[in-house]
């Protein structure tokens, strides 16, 4: 049995289709409708956590805290959990992500974090312009805006458009200029590199690959050329990313990088509930959801062999 823990029904169909294609035994735990009795024993299953840092944008503000408790409960009972409590801990905090990435020699952009809105300008003076604002707990590029000078940033902070991060921690980050106006998202399954997808950032930073993101946001996933899987993509230090994932018990992830005009690679986001763009996958004749399903089935088979 495979049980997927999640909070967004719109992201589930590609995975359910893959499970059905492989004739797998599966179930879904939808967090907004869940409770937890701490004295119960969890089912004997393989659990796949897909809790999202952007849940607050769907009126699911407290689901990450509930999910963390459920994951700890599963781990206490020694259940096999794909992307467990450590993965979720990094999913919901950019500053914890960055510090962990740096431990593995993976460069992250200079960043300033504060819970005081008025001190964002102090952070901007340390970072320098151009820069971007960012939420510590976010997703889909929410809260990411570029500023060329202090006047523009000050006006934004003092405007009605300003929204603080759901955890109260706001970030100021050095803007990394890519000559191609693109970012690259590295996809990993079983902590191993699968493929890289290039994403056009010309129209902004809301870059969730899932097809349904375009329904209620500016996420530009309906444009076929926005997402493109790169054939034969290579990165010299890809082993550092795989080691980072293994050591942090993260099996499935999308890691976003940007390459500046000097060729330096900067890493700025780790998504442990990664989604995949169907148009790009169709063009490349590949299916990450199917690979995820095959990986989860291998864990089921391994568990059965060991029982």
C-alpha positions as semicolon CSV with decimal commas, in nm:
position;residue;x (nm);y (nm);z (nm)
1;X;0,000;0,000;0,000
2;X;0,118;0,352;-0,091
3;X;-0,033;0,645;0,098
4;X;0,018;1,001;-0,030
5;X;-0,010;1,281;0,228
6;X;-0,107;1,612;0,066
7;X;-0,316;1,931;0,087
8;X;-0,392;2,019;-0,275
9;X;-0,624;1,794;-0,476
10;X;-0,540;1,976;-0,801
11;X;-0,184;1,840;-0,797
12;X;-0,283;1,476;-0,749
13;X;-0,420;1,353;-1,089
14;X;-0,079;1,295;-1,260
15;X;0,030;1,073;-0,971
16;X;-0,300;0,888;-0,948
17;X;-0,285;0,823;-1,323
18;X;0,064;0,679;-1,281
19;X;-0,047;0,459;-0,989
20;X;-0,337;0,328;-1,197
21;X;-0,111;0,261;-1,494
22;X;0,107;0,040;-1,274
23;X;-0,196;-0,115;-1,103
24;X;-0,073;-0,008;-0,758
25;X;-0,258;-0,023;-0,430
26;X;-0,280;0,336;-0,305
27;X;-0,470;0,586;-0,093
28;X;-0,460;0,962;-0,029
29;X;-0,459;1,141;0,305
30;X;-0,599;1,491;0,249
31;X;-0,463;1,703;0,534
32;X;-0,744;1,965;0,554
33;X;-0,981;1,683;0,651
34;X;-0,746;1,493;0,883
35;X;-0,721;1,449;1,258
36;X;-0,458;1,258;1,452
37;X;-0,508;1,026;1,748
38;X;-0,160;0,991;1,893
39;X;-0,239;0,655;2,053
40;X;-0,332;0,488;1,724
41;X;-0,095;0,278;1,517
42;X;-0,052;0,392;1,156
43;X;-0,120;0,152;0,868
44;X;0,165;-0,064;0,746
45;X;0,234;0,123;0,423
46;X;0,482;0,335;0,228
47;X;0,402;0,702;0,293
48;X;0,483;0,980;0,047
49;X;0,468;1,332;0,193
50;X;0,367;1,607;-0,052
51;X;0,299;1,886;0,196
52;X;0,351;2,226;0,031
53;X;0,498;2,547;0,167
54;X;0,243;2,741;-0,039
55;X;-0,057;2,586;0,139
56;X;-0,152;2,920;0,296
57;X;-0,236;3,048;-0,052
58;X;-0,515;2,788;-0,059
59;X;-0,647;2,880;0,289
60;X;-0,451;2,591;0,444
61;X;-0,232;2,795;0,678
62;X;-0,187;2,536;0,955
63;X;-0,160;2,217;0,752
64;X;0,224;2,221;0,755
65;X;0,224;2,204;1,135
66;X;-0,029;1,919;1,131
67;X;0,169;1,739;0,862
68;X;0,489;1,767;1,066
69;X;0,315;1,605;1,363
70;X;0,180;1,325;1,144
71;X;0,524;1,261;0,995
72;X;0,682;1,245;1,341
73;X;0,406;0,999;1,442
74;X;0,480;0,778;1,141
75;X;0,853;0,790;1,207
76;X;0,801;0,706;1,574
77;X;0,625;0,390;1,457
78;X;0,914;0,321;1,215
79;X;0,703;0,347;0,902
80;X;0,878;0,410;0,571
81;X;0,825;0,778;0,487
82;X;0,939;0,936;0,161
83;X;1,023;1,301;0,231
84;X;0,965;1,283;0,605
85;X;0,989;1,538;0,884
86;X;1,336;1,664;0,789
87;X;1,227;1,724;0,430
88;X;0,922;1,921;0,546
89;X;1,135;2,122;0,789
90;X;1,347;2,241;0,496
91;X;1,044;2,282;0,266
92;X;0,888;2,547;0,490
93;X;1,198;2,758;0,558
94;X;1,424;2,919;0,298
95;X;1,679;3,024;0,559
96;X;1,714;2,665;0,684
97;X;1,738;2,545;0,322
98;X;2,017;2,788;0,242
99;X;2,227;2,708;0,546
100;X;2,197;2,335;0,481
101;X;2,284;2,374;0,112
102;X;2,594;2,577;0,203
103;X;2,713;2,292;0,428
104;X;2,748;2,083;0,112
105;X;2,938;2,349;-0,081
106;X;2,633;2,460;-0,280
107;X;2,629;2,837;-0,330
108;X;2,315;3,034;-0,237
109;X;2,250;3,405;-0,305
110;X;2,338;3,653;-0,025
111;X;2,023;3,681;0,187
112;X;1,898;3,891;0,479
113;X;1,613;3,768;0,703
114;X;1,400;3,974;0,941
115;X;1,070;3,961;1,127
116;X;1,060;4,341;1,135
117;X;0,922;4,497;0,817
118;X;1,097;4,826;0,886
119;X;1,438;4,653;0,889
120;X;1,402;4,522;0,536
121;X;1,558;4,848;0,418
122;X;1,858;4,784;0,646
123;X;1,893;4,444;0,486
124;X;1,873;4,599;0,141
125;X;2,165;4,827;0,225
126;X;2,371;4,522;0,319
127;X;2,274;4,324;0,009
128;X;2,282;4,607;-0,248
129;X;2,067;4,672;-0,555
130;X;1,916;4,522;-0,765
131;X;1,759;4,278;-0,523
132;X;1,443;4,076;-0,469
133;X;1,202;4,039;-0,180
134;X;1,098;3,687;-0,083
135;X;0,892;3,503;0,177
136;X;1,074;3,259;0,402
137;X;0,778;3,020;0,376
138;X;0,633;3,041;0,029
139;X;0,605;2,850;-0,297
140;X;0,511;2,920;-0,659
141;X;0,724;3,237;-0,642
142;X;0,475;3,409;-0,412
143;X;0,609;3,732;-0,260
144;X;0,902;3,753;-0,503
145;X;0,951;4,100;-0,651
146;X;1,252;4,273;-0,804
147;X;1,363;4,620;-0,691
148;X;1,619;4,843;-0,859
149;X;1,656;5,103;-0,584
150;X;1,565;5,192;-0,226
151;X;1,279;5,419;-0,327
152;X;1,097;5,136;-0,507
153;X;1,149;4,894;-0,218
154;X;1,037;5,150;0,042
155;X;0,722;5,227;-0,153
156;X;0,639;4,857;-0,175
157;X;0,698;4,793;0,196
158;X;0,470;5,083;0,290
159;X;0,199;4,998;0,038
160;X;-0,118;4,793;0,076
161;X;0,031;4,540;-0,166
162;X;0,290;4,427;0,086
163;X;0,219;4,088;0,241
164;X;0,439;3,931;0,502
165;X;0,551;3,569;0,489
166;X;0,305;3,336;0,667
167;X;0,575;3,258;0,926
168;X;0,650;3,631;0,970
169;X;1,004;3,606;0,829
170;X;1,071;3,822;0,523
171;X;1,381;3,795;0,310
172;X;1,587;4,037;0,105
173;X;1,807;3,860;-0,148
174;X;2,068;3,959;-0,404
175;X;1,920;3,956;-0,753
176;X;2,110;3,712;-0,973
177;X;2,097;3,817;-1,336
178;X;2,085;3,536;-1,590
179;X;2,170;3,647;-1,944
180;X;1,911;3,400;-2,078
181;X;1,627;3,525;-1,851
182;X;1,575;3,166;-1,736
183;X;1,616;2,948;-1,431
184;X;1,681;2,574;-1,431
185;X;1,493;2,327;-1,216
186;X;1,676;2,003;-1,135
187;X;1,445;1,707;-1,072
188;X;1,551;1,422;-0,844
189;X;1,384;1,088;-0,767
190;X;1,535;0,839;-0,520
191;X;1,779;1,126;-0,447
192;X;1,920;1,080;-0,799
193;X;1,918;1,335;-1,081
194;X;1,648;1,263;-1,342
195;X;1,629;1,566;-1,571
196;X;1,661;1,945;-1,585
197;X;1,388;2,179;-1,706
198;X;1,457;2,533;-1,824
199;X;1,196;2,790;-1,721
200;X;1,148;3,131;-1,885
201;X;1,129;3,406;-1,618
202;X;1,056;3,694;-1,856
203;X;0,699;3,733;-1,727
204;X;0,782;3,702;-1,357
205;X;0,877;3,462;-1,082
206;X;0,558;3,261;-1,021
207;X;0,697;2,945;-1,172
208;X;0,511;2,643;-1,037
209;X;0,530;2,378;-1,312
210;X;0,194;2,217;-1,233
211;X;-0,065;2,257;-1,506
212;X;-0,341;2,368;-1,266
213;X;-0,137;2,646;-1,105
214;X;-0,252;2,878;-1,382
215;X;-0,612;2,853;-1,261
216;X;-0,580;3,091;-0,965
217;X;-0,243;3,257;-1,004
218;X;-0,016;3,419;-1,259
219;X;0,179;3,096;-1,286
220;X;0,237;3,086;-1,664
221;X;0,215;2,713;-1,728
222;X;-0,017;2,726;-2,030
223;X;0,262;2,850;-2,255
224;X;0,428;2,553;-2,423
225;X;0,764;2,730;-2,450
226;X;0,774;2,843;-2,087
227;X;0,903;2,504;-1,966
228;X;1,155;2,301;-2,166
229;X;1,333;1,983;-2,060
230;X;1,701;2,014;-2,146
231;X;1,848;1,721;-2,334
232;X;2,184;1,592;-2,209
233;X;2,204;1,858;-1,935
234;X;2,515;1,827;-1,718
235;X;2,627;2,002;-1,400
236;X;2,979;1,948;-1,269
237;X;2,873;1,929;-0,904
238;X;2,547;1,734;-0,942
239;X;2,684;1,484;-0,687
240;X;2,675;1,758;-0,421
241;X;2,300;1,796;-0,470
242;X;2,246;1,421;-0,451
243;X;2,455;1,405;-0,133
244;X;2,256;1,696;0,015
245;X;1,931;1,508;-0,054
246;X;2,055;1,176;0,082
247;X;2,193;1,326;0,403
248;X;1,866;1,516;0,463
249;X;1,643;1,214;0,390
250;X;1,487;1,377;0,083
251;X;1,406;1,130;-0,194
252;X;1,195;1,340;-0,433
253;X;1,269;1,707;-0,498
254;X;1,297;1,986;-0,750
255;X;1,594;2,215;-0,687
256;X;1,602;2,552;-0,862
257;X;1,924;2,712;-0,980
258;X;2,021;3,019;-1,178
259;X;2,341;3,067;-1,377
260;X;2,477;3,421;-1,383
261;X;2,664;3,600;-1,660
262;X;2,995;3,475;-1,520
263;X;2,878;3,114;-1,538
264;X;2,844;3,076;-1,161
265;X;2,562;2,853;-1,040
266;X;2,343;2,982;-0,757
267;X;2,084;2,764;-0,582
268;X;1,783;2,941;-0,435
269;X;1,501;2,691;-0,372
270;X;1,437;2,330;-0,275
271;X;1,087;2,195;-0,346
272;X;1,016;1,867;-0,169
273;X;0,660;1,841;-0,305
274;X;0,778;1,883;-0,661
275;X;0,533;1,909;-0,952
276;X;0,603;1,842;-1,320
277;X;0,500;2,027;-1,634
278;X;0,298;1,797;-1,863
279;X;0,369;1,990;-2,185
280;X;0,746;1,977;-2,132
281;X;0,732;1,609;-2,041
282;X;0,521;1,528;-2,345
283;X;0,770;1,704;-2,573
284;X;1,058;1,513;-2,412
285;X;0,869;1,182;-2,410
286;X;0,922;1,126;-2,038
287;X;0,708;1,106;-1,725
288;X;0,841;1,193;-1,381
289;X;0,509;1,098;-1,210
290;X;0,550;0,749;-1,357
291;X;0,909;0,734;-1,233
292;X;0,786;0,842;-0,887
293;X;0,524;0,566;-0,893
294;X;0,787;0,310;-0,993
295;X;1,015;0,428;-0,713
296;X;0,737;0,403;-0,453
297;X;0,648;0,056;-0,581
298;X;1,012;-0,049;-0,541
299;X;0,991;0,049;-0,174
300;X;0,675;-0,158;-0,136
301;X;0,850;-0,457;-0,297
302;X;1,154;-0,409;-0,074
303;X;0,938;-0,394;0,236
304;X;0,759;-0,713;0,135
305;X;1,088;-0,890;0,067
306;X;1,213;-0,792;0,411
307;X;0,904;-0,905;0,597
